[in-house]
């Protein structure tokens, strides 16, 4: 009876732990998962290279209408330019077996055509995307100078793209302004929108 009771208590403890939100998968306040990925320019980019800097990660897929709309509208490029002190990195976690996959040479041509002025990195295994819990394209993360995730969510409050850019609440821009002022982004989390990441 005692043995059965211990097993029951252990099972309940495991279930309770499973129900707790894990401080991982891109959770705000968690240490940003390290990565080293090759960009479309052939260079290797490691998060460790930007220690002490604010970093923005943007999950991209040019074949996703949401991601494509923001590229055409220069949403990210203009914001990256406004915040020149911030490191901005695009990450493409699309599986090479997906019909949405774009080869690095094609991505480079696409970036040039649409004025994408920051490195886009390839995560073909999806390992980095899974480590951050990236769900959509775009899905945005701000990593603070302390190396912890400060924001996780959507680029703005306009999933359908019906508002003018001036009327949109740009969560990432707002978050970067907060970081610059030594404050935490508010809100720190929002629901990301876009196409699902086409993982391997």
C-alpha positions, -999 to +999 in steps of 0.1 A: +000+000+000+029+023+009+046+016-024+014+023-043+010+056-024+045+066-032+040+059-069+008+079-069+025+109-052+054+107-077+029+105-107+010+136-093+043+155-089+054+147-125+020+159-137+022+191-117+057+198-130+045+192-166+017+217-161+041+245-150+052+268-178+088+260-186+113+288-187+123+278-222+112+278-258+115+316-261+099+324-228+105+360-217+131+361-190+148+330-202+184+330-214+183+332-252+193+298-267+228+300-283+231+293-320+256+295-349+241+296-384+253+304-419+238+334-436+229+337-473+261+357-477+281+326-467+292+340-434+286+323-400+267+342-374+267+332-337+246+348-310+277+348-288+293+373-311+268+399-300+272+396-262+262+429-246+241+440-275+203+440-281+194+415-308+162+411-328+154+378-343+128+376-371+116+343-384+111+346-422+098+327-452+095+347-484+068+323-497+046+332-468+022+361-477+026+377-442+064+376-443+063+388-480+040+417-472+063+430-445+093+426-469+074+446-496+064+473-471+099+474-456+085+470-421+115+453-407+142+470-429+130+505-419+128+495-382+163+479-383+176+511-399+159+533-373+176+512-346+211+510-360+225+501-326+206+469-326+216+436-343+188+424-365+189+388-378+164+370-400+161+332-396+146+309-422+137+275-406+118+262-436+126+226-444+144+220-476+117+194-483+089+219-481+075+234-513+080+268-495+117+263-493+138+290-510+175+282-517+200+306-501+209+321-535+172+328-542+168+343-507+198+366-514+183+378-546+149+383-529+165+402-501+183+425-526+151+431-545+131+440-514+158+460-496+163+436-468+193+453-451+202+427-425+216+391-425+192+362-431+204+329-417+194+294-426+182+269-400+173+240-423+172+214-394+148+236-375+169+232-344+171+269-336+135+275-344+124+248-320+148+261-293+130+294-295+095+280-300+092+300-332+057+293-346+050+317-374+066+338-401+071+364-389+077+355-353+097+382-334+121+380-305+140+408-287+171+396-268+182+422-242+218+432-237+218+408-207+213+379-231+178+372-219+146+372-240+128+405-235+100+402-260+083+373-278+055+377-303+041+396-333+057+425-351+025+446-347-012+447-340-023+444-376-024+407-388-045+414-419-024+444-429-054+467-433-041+496-412-016+522-425+018+517-411+014+549-391-017+535-374-002+502-365+011+496-330+046+482-337+053+460-307+090+455-316+096+491-322+080+500-289+100+472-272+133+485-287+125+520-275+119+506-240+152+487-241+170+519-251+155+537-222+165+510-198+130+496-194+114+463-202+091+460-232+054+463-224+038+442-235+066+416-233+045+389-250+019+390-278+004+364-300+025+360-332+007+358-365+015+346-400+021+313-417+032+283-396+070+276-398+074+247-422+098+226-401+116+195-412 
